Amino acid sequence: MAHADLHATSLRGANLSRANFFMADLSYAHLEGANLADADLHQLRSIDHLAYDDKTVWPEGYTPPPSDSAPNFQSSQQC
């Protein structure tokens, strides 16, 4: 996932544990219920307007930005 353009992508429920998101764009992405345990979220290119819920699993010690529960998508991609 390094350098991936995941802008406005639905990653709901995805198992992304141990994924490397170096310089990835997660702006406007949906991560509700996604498993990001042990993912590398350092040096993201963008994480603006990220949507997630209480079922989203984050790497230990990572503090995500506030969730945008209803981001205004210009386009939507499905993975």
N, C-alpha and C positions, 0 to 999 in steps of 0.2 A: 504494500500500500504506500510505500515511500513515493513522494512526489505525485500521488494520485489526486485528480480533480474529482472530488466527491461532493461538489457543490449541489445542494438541493436533492441529494440522494436519500432514498429510504433504505435504512439499514436496520429497520425494526426487527428485533428478535435475532439478529445475526450473531454468530459466535466469532468474535474478533479478538479473542484472547491471544496474547503474544504477537499481535499484528504490529508492524512497524509503520507508523504514520508520519515519519520524518518529512517535513515540508508539504504535507498533504493539506488540501483545502476541504474542511468539513463545514463550511458556512452553510447555513440553512438545512443541514442534514437532519434526518429523523433517526434517533438512536433509542427510541422507546423499547425497553426490554432487551437491549443488546448487551452482550457480555464482552467487556473490554478489559477483563482481568489480565494483568501483566502486559498490556499493550504499551507500546512506546508512544506516548503523546507529547513528548518534548519537541520543541521547535516546529509546531504546527504552522503552516502558512496562514490559515484563517480558521476561526472557530466561531464566528459571529452568528447569532440567531440560531444556535443549536437547540434542538428539541429533544428532551429525554424525560423519563419518568422515574418513579421510585424503584422500578424493577431493573433499571439499567445498572450494570455492575462496572465500576470504575477500578483502575489500578489502585492498589493500596497506597495511601498518602496523596493521591491526586485529588485536587479540588476543581471540579468543572465550573465554568462560568454559569450564571443563572440560566435556567432553561427558558426558552421562548416557546411557550405551550402552543402558540398558534402562529408559527412563522408565515410570512406572506411570500409564498414561492412564486417566482416568475416562470419556472419550469420544474418538472418533476421527473426524476429518473428512478428506476426500480432495479435493485440488485438482488 
